[in-house]
Amino acid sequence: MSDILVPNPQQELNLKKLELSALLEITQAINDNLPEGALYKIYRFTLLAQLQISRLTLFVHDEGWHCKVCAGTEQDFTRVPLPEQILQVKEITKMSKLQVDKKWRCFDIVIPILHNGKVLAFVMIGKIQPYYNNLDALNFVQTVSNIMLVAIENHRMARQRLVQESIRREIEIAREVQSMLFPKSLPNDTDVAIHASYIPHSSIGGDYYDFVEIDADQFLFCVADVSGKGVPASLLMSNFQAGLRTILRQNTDLSTVVSELNNLIYRNAIAEKFITTFVAIYNRRTRELSYVNAGHNAPILLHQDNTHQLLNEGCTMLGVFDVLPFLNVGRVHVPEQSIVLCYTDGLTEVFDEDEAEFGIEGTIGFLKRNRFLSSKMLHLQLLREINLYNEEATFNDDITLLSCRFK
């Protein structure tokens, strides 16, 4: 920059004193952890009063360019977008050298503020006192601006880290609470062997399975899937679990249980969430399985001769209607050596490279080929099978498996 006036030694000394005073004031404000608004006020006062700059504006990049300081101008630059000519400036530049609209001519100098090669802000100043109009003074404006803006950026990042840590902790607590919903143990006795696997898609899933011993003869098992994921889905599922167990203590009639669950979900669901579920009660003495399929993927009942049937009887998904429009309780006699496989749609909605779905047919075929595997190996091999179905695929949803072997 040519035609910059060179101050005499006394003027230069005075400038250095002002610079030191300004730096100390801004540094103290930063150390006091003042909010952004207070820092901008101190910055404005420092440049206008101490360097006697008559016109000033500061544009800062924060998910877009925003005017944070505007003083001494007739134009309100908080409502004016930065022109492309200014956005291209990478060093201290006279405004007269830029092809900009007349309103920007009230400023004499454009000073870019850079940090790690990235432009954080643009300072525009006008009518600086002649004896300060030198490169050192302009460099000082650049330095002060850089110190303040980097401090604000660091504070913002620190706040973001605190927010992220708070969210992470909340998710961790929700995940711990969710893990407490699942039964601690599943039966493997002379009548039945139940095994379950749960693979969440994210840190908090929306799937759920349960087992409840009703009396010496009867037990309930279920699989459920909440629409959506994350903390809201987890909270709704915890309501479902608590409601199910409370209702069972009062009534074991499946029609009543499901109707009451629907009422609970309808009253407590948020953001148009709903639940699909398969709920079944097995009687060890009569070998009868009564069940309700509430809009859920149909479990597969595989007989000893490798014939199968799908357990479809039931009602619509829970939480959509205040009163279920229809409700049927399915009943089926379970022969010896039969298997029921319950699952959520994360299992069947896996696609190969040709966009063909693994689907219910793929699941039935696998079950028929591998029915004699142990329950644990059956689950592991099924998960491996869908991985191999498309090695490039990733699971887009939670996967829950619950198998029940009837001896």
C-alpha positions as CSV (number, residue, x, y, z in Angstrom):
1,M,0.0,0.0,0.0
2,S,1.5,3.3,-1.2
3,D,1.0,6.9,0.1
4,I,0.9,5.7,3.7
5,L,2.0,8.5,6.0
6,V,5.0,7.7,8.2
7,P,4.4,9.0,11.7
8,N,7.1,10.8,13.7
9,P,8.8,9.0,16.6
10,Q,6.5,10.6,19.2
11,Q,3.4,9.6,17.3
12,E,4.7,6.1,16.8
13,L,5.4,5.9,20.6
14,N,1.9,7.1,21.3
15,L,0.5,4.5,18.9
16,K,2.4,1.7,20.6
17,K,1.1,2.8,24.0
18,L,-2.4,2.7,22.7
19,E,-1.9,-0.7,21.1
20,L,-0.5,-2.1,24.3
21,S,-3.4,-0.7,26.3
22,A,-5.9,-2.1,23.8
23,L,-4.3,-5.5,23.8
24,L,-4.4,-5.7,27.6
25,E,-8.0,-4.7,27.7
26,I,-9.1,-7.2,25.1
27,T,-6.9,-10.0,26.6
28,Q,-8.5,-9.3,30.1
29,A,-12.0,-9.4,28.6
30,I,-11.1,-12.8,27.0
31,N,-9.7,-14.1,30.2
32,D,-12.8,-13.0,32.1
33,N,-14.7,-15.3,29.7
34,L,-17.1,-12.5,28.7
35,P,-19.9,-13.3,26.3
36,E,-19.5,-12.5,22.6
37,G,-21.6,-9.4,22.7
38,A,-19.4,-7.9,25.4
39,L,-16.2,-8.7,23.5
40,Y,-17.6,-7.0,20.4
41,K,-18.5,-3.9,22.4
42,I,-14.9,-3.7,23.8
43,Y,-13.5,-4.2,20.3
44,R,-15.7,-1.4,18.9
45,F,-14.7,1.0,21.7
46,T,-11.0,0.1,21.2
47,L,-11.0,0.9,17.5
48,L,-13.3,3.9,17.6
49,A,-12.0,5.7,20.7
50,Q,-8.4,4.7,21.1
51,L,-7.4,4.6,17.4
52,Q,-9.9,7.4,16.6
53,I,-11.5,5.5,13.6
54,S,-14.6,7.3,12.6
55,R,-16.3,4.5,10.6
56,L,-16.1,0.8,11.3
57,T,-17.9,-2.4,10.3
58,L,-17.0,-6.1,11.1
59,F,-18.3,-9.0,9.1
60,V,-17.7,-12.4,10.7
61,H,-18.2,-15.9,9.1
62,D,-20.5,-18.0,11.3
63,E,-22.4,-20.4,9.0
64,G,-22.6,-17.4,6.6
65,W,-21.4,-13.9,6.7
66,H,-22.9,-11.7,9.5
67,C,-22.3,-8.0,10.4
68,K,-21.4,-8.0,14.1
69,V,-20.2,-4.4,14.5
70,C,-21.4,-1.4,12.6
71,A,-20.6,2.2,13.7
72,G,-20.3,5.7,12.2
73,T,-22.1,4.9,9.0
74,E,-25.5,6.1,7.6
75,Q,-26.0,2.7,6.0
76,D,-27.1,-0.2,8.3
77,F,-24.7,-2.9,7.1
78,T,-26.3,-5.5,9.3
79,R,-28.8,-5.9,6.5
80,V,-26.4,-5.7,3.6
81,P,-24.7,-8.8,2.1
82,L,-20.9,-8.7,1.5
83,P,-20.1,-8.1,-2.2
84,E,-18.1,-10.8,-4.0
85,Q,-15.2,-8.3,-4.6
86,I,-14.6,-8.0,-0.8
87,L,-14.9,-11.7,-0.3
88,Q,-11.9,-12.2,-2.6
89,V,-9.7,-9.9,-0.5
90,K,-6.7,-11.7,1.1
91,E,-4.6,-8.8,2.3
92,I,-5.0,-5.2,3.5
93,T,-6.6,-3.4,0.5
94,K,-7.8,0.1,-0.3
95,M,-11.6,0.1,-1.0
96,S,-10.9,2.4,-4.0
97,K,-9.2,-0.5,-5.7
98,L,-12.3,-2.6,-5.6
99,Q,-15.3,-2.4,-7.9
100,V,-18.0,-2.2,-5.3
101,D,-21.3,-0.3,-4.9
102,K,-21.2,3.3,-3.8
103,K,-22.4,2.5,-0.2
104,W,-19.2,0.7,0.4
105,R,-17.1,3.8,-0.5
106,C,-17.6,5.2,3.0
107,F,-14.8,2.9,4.0
108,D,-11.2,3.5,3.0
109,I,-9.6,0.2,3.9
110,V,-10.6,-3.5,3.9
111,I,-8.7,-5.7,6.4
112,P,-9.1,-9.5,6.1
113,I,-8.7,-11.5,9.3
114,L,-7.2,-14.9,8.8
115,H,-6.5,-17.9,11.0
116,N,-4.8,-21.0,9.8
117,G,-5.3,-19.9,6.2
118,K,-9.0,-19.4,6.7
119,V,-10.7,-16.0,6.5
120,L,-12.6,-15.5,9.7
121,A,-13.8,-11.9,9.1
122,F,-13.4,-8.6,7.2
123,V,-12.9,-5.3,9.0
124,M,-13.7,-2.2,7.0
125,I,-12.6,1.2,8.4
126,G,-12.9,4.8,7.2
127,K,-11.5,8.2,8.1
128,I,-8.7,7.0,10.3
129,Q,-6.7,9.9,11.8
130,P,-3.9,10.9,9.4
131,Y,-1.1,10.4,11.8
132,Y,-2.3,6.8,12.5
133,N,-2.8,6.1,8.8
134,N,0.2,3.8,8.5
135,L,0.8,0.1,7.9
136,D,1.6,-0.5,11.6
137,A,-1.7,0.9,12.7
138,L,-3.5,-1.2,10.1
139,N,-1.6,-4.3,11.1
140,F,-2.5,-3.6,14.7
141,V,-6.2,-3.5,13.8
142,Q,-5.7,-6.9,12.1
143,T,-3.9,-8.3,15.1
144,V,-6.5,-7.1,17.6
145,S,-9.3,-8.5,15.4
146,N,-7.5,-11.8,15.0
147,I,-7.0,-12.2,18.8
148,M,-10.6,-11.4,19.6
149,L,-12.1,-13.5,16.8
150,V,-9.9,-16.6,17.5
151,A,-10.9,-16.3,21.2
152,I,-14.6,-16.1,20.3
153,E,-14.2,-19.1,17.9
154,N,-12.4,-21.1,20.7
155,H,-15.2,-20.2,23.1
156,R,-17.8,-21.3,20.6
157,M,-16.0,-24.6,20.0
158,A,-15.7,-25.1,23.8
159,R,-19.4,-24.6,24.2
160,Q,-20.1,-27.0,21.4
161,R,-17.9,-29.6,23.0
162,L,-19.8,-29.1,26.3
163,V,-23.1,-29.5,24.5
164,Q,-21.9,-32.6,22.6
165,E,-20.6,-34.1,25.9
166,S,-23.9,-33.4,27.6
167,I,-25.8,-35.1,24.7
168,R,-23.3,-38.0,24.7
169,R,-23.9,-38.5,28.4
170,E,-27.7,-38.3,28.0
171,I,-27.4,-40.9,25.2
172,E,-25.2,-43.1,27.4
173,I,-27.8,-42.9,30.2
174,A,-30.6,-43.7,27.8
175,R,-28.6,-46.7,26.5
176,E,-28.1,-48.0,30.0
177,V,-31.8,-47.5,30.8
178,Q,-32.7,-49.3,27.6
179,S,-30.4,-52.2,28.3
180,M,-32.2,-52.6,31.7
181,L,-35.5,-53.2,29.8
182,F,-34.4,-56.5,28.3
183,P,-34.9,-59.6,30.4
184,K,-31.8,-60.7,32.4
185,S,-32.3,-64.4,31.5
186,L,-34.4,-66.5,29.1
187,P,-35.7,-70.0,29.8
188,N,-34.1,-73.2,28.6
189,D,-36.0,-76.0,30.3
190,T,-37.8,-79.2,29.6
191,D,-40.6,-77.4,27.7
192,V,-39.0,-74.6,25.8
193,A,-35.7,-72.8,24.9
194,I,-35.8,-69.1,24.1
195,H,-32.9,-67.1,22.7
196,A,-32.7,-63.5,21.7
197,S,-30.3,-61.2,19.8
198,Y,-30.4,-57.5,19.5
199,I,-28.2,-55.4,17.1
200,P,-28.9,-51.7,17.4
201,H,-28.4,-49.6,14.3
202,S,-27.3,-46.6,16.3
203,S,-26.3,-46.1,20.0
204,I,-29.9,-46.1,21.0
205,G,-32.4,-48.3,19.1
206,G,-36.1,-48.6,18.9
207,D,-36.4,-52.4,19.1
208,Y,-37.5,-54.4,22.1
209,Y,-38.1,-58.0,23.2
210,D,-39.3,-59.4,26.5
211,F,-40.2,-62.6,28.4
212,V,-42.6,-62.6,31.4
213,E,-43.4,-65.7,33.5
214,I,-47.1,-65.5,34.2
215,D,-47.6,-68.6,36.3
216,A,-46.4,-72.2,36.4
217,D,-48.1,-73.0,33.1
218,Q,-48.0,-69.8,31.1
219,F,-45.4,-67.3,30.0
220,L,-45.5,-64.3,27.6
221,F,-42.9,-63.3,25.0
222,C,-42.9,-60.4,22.6
223,V,-41.0,-58.4,20.1
224,A,-41.7,-54.8,19.3
225,D,-40.4,-52.0,17.1
226,V,-40.9,-48.3,17.7
227,S,-41.0,-46.0,14.6
228,G,-37.9,-43.8,14.6
229,K,-34.7,-44.1,16.6
230,G,-32.8,-42.4,19.3
231,V,-33.9,-41.1,22.7
232,P,-37.6,-40.5,21.9
233,A,-38.0,-44.1,20.6
234,S,-36.2,-45.4,23.6
235,L,-38.5,-43.4,26.0
236,L,-41.6,-44.7,24.3
237,M,-40.3,-48.3,24.4
238,S,-39.6,-47.9,28.2
239,N,-43.3,-46.8,28.5
240,F,-44.4,-49.8,26.5
241,Q,-42.3,-52.2,28.7
242,A,-43.6,-50.7,32.0
243,G,-47.2,-50.7,30.8
244,L,-47.0,-54.3,29.6
245,R,-45.8,-55.6,32.9
246,T,-48.2,-53.5,34.9
247,I,-51.2,-54.7,32.8
248,L,-50.1,-58.3,33.1
249,R,-50.2,-58.1,36.8
250,Q,-53.9,-57.3,36.6
251,N,-55.1,-59.2,33.5
252,T,-53.6,-61.9,31.2
253,D,-56.3,-61.8,28.6
254,L,-54.4,-60.9,25.4
255,S,-57.2,-58.8,24.0
256,T,-57.4,-56.7,27.1
257,V,-53.6,-56.5,27.3
258,V,-53.2,-55.2,23.7
259,S,-56.1,-52.8,24.0
260,E,-54.7,-51.3,27.1
261,L,-51.2,-51.0,25.5
262,N,-52.7,-49.2,22.6
263,N,-54.4,-46.7,24.9
264,L,-51.1,-46.2,26.7
265,I,-49.1,-45.6,23.5
266,Y,-51.8,-43.4,22.0
267,R,-51.7,-41.1,25.0
268,N,-47.9,-41.0,25.4
269,A,-46.5,-41.2,21.9
270,I,-44.9,-38.0,20.6
271,A,-44.1,-36.8,17.1
272,E,-46.6,-39.3,15.5
273,K,-44.7,-42.3,16.7
274,F,-46.3,-45.7,16.9
275,I,-45.3,-49.3,17.8
276,T,-45.6,-52.6,16.0
277,T,-45.5,-55.6,18.2
278,F,-46.0,-59.4,18.3
279,V,-47.2,-60.5,21.7
280,A,-47.8,-64.2,22.5
281,I,-48.8,-66.3,25.5
282,Y,-47.8,-70.0,25.6
283,N,-49.5,-72.6,27.8
284,R,-47.0,-75.3,28.6
285,R,-49.8,-77.8,29.7
286,T,-52.1,-77.4,26.7
287,R,-49.3,-76.4,24.1
288,E,-51.6,-73.6,22.9
289,L,-50.0,-70.4,21.7
290,S,-52.3,-67.4,21.7
291,Y,-51.0,-64.3,20.1
292,V,-51.7,-60.8,18.7
293,N,-49.7,-59.4,15.8
294,A,-50.1,-55.7,15.9
295,G,-48.9,-54.6,12.5
296,H,-45.6,-56.4,13.0
297,N,-43.6,-58.7,10.7
298,A,-45.2,-62.1,10.8
299,P,-43.2,-64.6,13.0
300,I,-42.6,-67.9,11.4
301,L,-43.8,-71.1,13.0
302,L,-41.8,-74.0,11.6
303,H,-43.0,-77.5,12.2
304,Q,-40.9,-80.7,12.5
305,D,-41.8,-81.7,8.9
306,N,-40.4,-78.4,7.7
307,T,-43.9,-77.0,6.8
308,H,-44.5,-73.5,8.2
309,Q,-47.2,-71.0,8.9
310,L,-47.0,-67.2,9.4
311,L,-48.5,-65.8,12.5
312,N,-50.5,-62.9,11.1
313,E,-53.7,-62.6,13.2
314,G,-54.1,-59.5,15.3
315,C,-54.7,-55.8,14.8
316,T,-53.2,-52.6,13.4
317,M,-50.1,-51.0,14.9
318,L,-50.4,-49.5,18.4
319,G,-50.7,-45.8,19.1
320,V,-52.4,-44.8,15.8
321,F,-56.0,-45.0,16.9
322,D,-57.4,-44.2,20.3
323,V,-59.5,-47.4,20.0
324,L,-58.3,-50.3,17.8
325,P,-60.7,-50.7,14.8
326,F,-60.4,-54.5,15.0
327,L,-58.6,-57.0,17.2
328,N,-58.3,-60.8,16.6
329,V,-56.5,-63.1,19.0
330,G,-54.8,-65.9,17.0
331,R,-54.6,-69.4,18.5
332,V,-52.5,-72.3,17.3
333,H,-51.5,-75.7,18.7
334,V,-47.7,-76.0,18.8
335,P,-46.5,-79.6,18.0
336,E,-43.3,-80.9,19.5
337,Q,-40.0,-79.9,17.9
338,S,-41.5,-76.7,16.5
339,I,-39.7,-73.4,16.2
340,V,-41.1,-69.8,16.3
341,L,-38.8,-67.1,15.0
342,C,-39.8,-63.5,15.7
343,Y,-37.8,-60.7,14.2
344,T,-38.0,-57.0,13.3
345,D,-37.9,-55.5,9.8
346,G,-34.2,-54.7,10.1
347,L,-33.7,-58.4,9.3
348,T,-35.8,-58.8,6.1
349,E,-35.3,-55.3,4.7
350,V,-31.8,-56.0,3.4
351,F,-31.1,-55.7,-0.3
352,D,-28.5,-57.3,-2.6
353,E,-26.7,-55.5,-5.3
354,D,-29.7,-56.0,-7.7
355,E,-32.0,-54.4,-5.2
356,A,-33.7,-57.7,-4.4
357,E,-34.9,-57.9,-0.8
358,F,-33.8,-60.8,1.5
359,G,-37.4,-60.7,2.8
360,I,-39.6,-63.2,4.5
361,E,-38.9,-65.9,1.8
362,G,-35.1,-65.7,2.4
363,T,-35.7,-66.0,6.2
364,I,-38.0,-69.0,5.8
365,G,-35.5,-70.7,3.5
366,F,-32.7,-70.1,5.9
367,L,-34.7,-71.4,8.8
368,K,-35.6,-74.6,7.0
369,R,-32.0,-75.3,6.1
370,N,-30.6,-74.6,9.6
371,R,-33.4,-75.7,12.0
372,F,-31.1,-78.1,13.8
373,L,-28.5,-75.6,14.8
374,S,-28.4,-74.5,18.4
375,S,-30.4,-71.3,19.1
376,K,-27.3,-69.2,19.5
377,M,-25.7,-70.6,16.3
378,L,-29.0,-70.1,14.4
379,H,-29.0,-66.4,15.2
380,L,-25.3,-66.0,14.4
381,Q,-25.6,-67.8,11.1
382,L,-28.7,-65.8,10.2
383,L,-27.0,-62.5,10.8
384,R,-24.0,-63.8,8.8
385,E,-26.4,-64.8,6.0
386,I,-27.8,-61.3,5.6
387,N,-24.3,-59.9,5.7
388,L,-23.3,-62.2,2.9
389,Y,-26.5,-61.4,1.0
390,N,-24.9,-58.1,0.1
391,E,-21.4,-57.6,1.5
392,E,-21.5,-53.9,0.6
393,A,-24.7,-53.4,2.6
394,T,-24.9,-51.8,6.0
395,F,-27.8,-52.4,8.3
396,N,-30.3,-49.5,8.0
397,D,-32.3,-50.4,11.0
398,D,-32.1,-52.2,14.4
399,I,-32.3,-56.0,14.1
400,T,-33.9,-58.1,16.8
401,L,-34.3,-61.9,16.7
402,L,-36.2,-64.0,19.2
403,S,-36.5,-67.7,18.7
404,C,-38.6,-70.1,20.7
405,R,-38.0,-73.8,20.5
406,F,-40.8,-76.0,21.7
407,K,-39.6,-79.4,23.0
